[in-house]
Amino acid sequence: MSSRNVVDLRVEPVEQALDLVEHGLRVRLDRESVVRKRRSVGARTDRRTWVRIERRSRDRIDGQGWNGIESAAVLDGIAKPEWFAGMSWRETGGDAMWRVDETDLIAAAPVKFGGRLTVDPKLPDAWWVTLNSSLDALAAHRTTRVATPDTVTITHDGVTSAIRATFADVVDTSLDEWLPAHADLNWANLTGPECWILDWEDWGLAPRGLDAATLWGNSLALPDLADRVRRERHADMETRSGRLMALFFCSKIVGRYADPSDPLLEPARRESARLIRELRTAR
């Protein structure tokens, strides 16, 4: 299969990759537990661990590599699975790469596996305490990695282009703070009622507020939950960078390819207008 083609692992055959993982890690996979996503596959093992297998085209792998889950093993003070082992290989006859990482098996389920969150998960206060302490600990770390949300390295120019393509009247998109971020903090990568943060493949430096804005944006269909995220992560979201990250998220919802059926669409339009007003006032 060509790296130039769109590959969806939810429908593509993955048996060969599963066989390679079993051989390379000397582990037996529970084939009944396999979970398929667009670009990754996960499964339980006979060691009571979890493996995450990802396929990525070579043009989405830059000079820092793509061992994000492995490199996240050095991050302390964060509620995340422990990393044990990993390996990677090049696809035979193609231009894509595969990688597998073996980690702790987390018993808690994702808050929302796929799709939009439209029902309040009613998370306990202890959940928010763990989330806040984890994100604060992450921001305090130092790294040379740069975040790759959606496998694309985040840059000032990329953020500017995305915002101005949708909100042409936003002139000043300067980003003054960059901190370590998970870079894919959505409800599928957070568990409940016990808080664990999953899938660290894209973590790295990003404009301050990216994680808070991403979680807030993915909560907009539930105003009370979105308000809770905004309150809990107030220190990030009320910065200039945080507001720009929120607008960056909204630009993906209300832009050229806006989906009229998306429950985030109308809330994102309202919040975009608020954010633009606040950015102008703060100048």
Buried (B, 14 or more C-beta within 10 A) or exposed (E): EEBEEEBEBBEEEBEEBBEBBBEBBEBEBEEEEBBBBEBBBBBBBEBEBBBBBBBBBEEBBEEBEBBBBBBBBEBEEBBBBEBBBBEBEEBEEBEBBBBBBBBBBBEEEBBBEEEBBEEEBEBEEEBBEBBBBBBBBBBEBEBEBBBBBEBEBBEEEEBBEBBBEBBEEBEEBEBEBBBBBBBBBBBBBBBBEBBBBBBBBBBBBBBBBBBBBBBBBBBBBBEEBBEBBBEBBEBBBBBBBBBBBBBBBBBBBBBEEBEEEBBBBBBBEEBBEEBBEBBEEEE
